[in-house]
Amino acid sequence: MNAQTKTILYHFLFATLIFLNVSCGDSFKPSWEYQVDNPLDTEIAIQIDGKEYKIPARTTQPIPITQGKHTLTYNGSSVNFVTKVNSNKSVTIMNPTLSNYMLHGYFYINEKAKNKDIQYIYDQNSYEYTSDGGLIKLPVRVLNTLFIDRAHTSWTFGLDEEVKDALNTRSPSKKMVFHKLYRESDYLKELAEELPAGVVFPLNTRKLSEQTPYTFPTESFLTDCEEANACIKEMEDRWNKMIANPSDIFQDVAQLSFYALSEGRSKMMQACSTQFNPGKDDKEFQDMLKRLSKEMTYLTDASSFIVK
């Protein structure tokens, strides 16, 4: 970390270091309630499956959408998406304007902690951006996708919630980070004195119709074990079939995840692992299993998928 970064880092710590008090559709179809947000200073109009909704400036409107395939239209551009009704009671923000939202980390320290240095957790929760002074690490992540799932990018304080100066927690950790989600305009205003001059945050410049559909990442899971590759391709086939007919996608994803982490995993282990094949180098295979497990968690937690 260079001197310029350290100067801004400690300036940020002054603003974000907080002490922690420790204590021990269709009426018969399932629907998912999206929080459709308009961060702009003017009203916007969107259409979902041809039905118009007007969202006032700088407000969030809850809109329930049934499980299955739908079409969103905004500003003359459209995108298809699939809604999956989850059981995790999470929050999904729909971002039709593809604006920036800022997920900022606030660092809390046990008031009795002797060492109040948070360099390590700061680095773990920071991202690089360009500024007039060069590259800078800041504890904020830019989110500008169409769907922002709390299950994937957890926050403690939502768009219209205030950050608390102190929190009670049962966690034994002496240093913790909690995140606040901001509309970009609110973020720039609230932290204006802390941000380095000329800092540039990336934008989503593509239209709704240009957003990338989710595809099962088969290529990233392929290894030198053909039996494992066959199982992965079977998972891809299952995904393609369920997304083409997503009326039961919640159950279908659950079944896919169960197969990937049980029956499919067992087949791959027997054919590709050192455990069942002494002398076989299975490092690449074991790394793939970890990535596959993370992908199944992602699919299970997701409420929405952009599709063709």
Secondary structure, DSSP 8 states (H G I E B T S, - for coil): --HHHHHHHHHHHHHHEEEEEE----TTS-EEEEEEEE-SSS-EEEEETTEEEEE-TTEEEEEEEESEEEEEEETTEEEEEEE---SS---EEE-TT---EEEEEEEEEETT-S----HHHHHHT-EEEEETTEEEEESEEEE-SSEEETTTS--SB-TT----S--EE----SEEEEEEEEEHHHHHHHTTTTS-TT-B-----S-GGGS------HHHH--S-HHHHHHHHHHHHHHHHHHHSGGGHHHHHHHHHHHHHTHHHHHHHHHH-TTTSTT---HHHHHHHHHHHHHHHHHHH--EEEE-
